[in-house]
Amino acid sequence: MTAQAKVKIYSSRGRHSINLPTEFVRDSAFPFKPMEELVARIDGKRIVIEKP
């Protein structure tokens, strides 16, 4: 089980992205599917990503 992963924020042409490691997203506990619409919000010093 991979409950956490170190990631970086990348910037290109004014857009930002976070790449998640393969082991992290292939974990059976990972809650999202490719191309699934998600909601991101700022909560203090954290970013929370969840299903709408």
DANOR-V230025 format. One line per field, one symbol per residue. phi: phi as a letter, one per 20 degrees, with the letter a starting at -180 (. if undefined). burial: # if it has 9 or more other C-alpha atoms within 8 Angstrom, else .. Layout:
phi: ???
burial: ???
This chain:
phi: .debbeccedcblndcbcedfggffeffefeddgmffcddbecmdcdddbff
burial: .......................#..#.........................
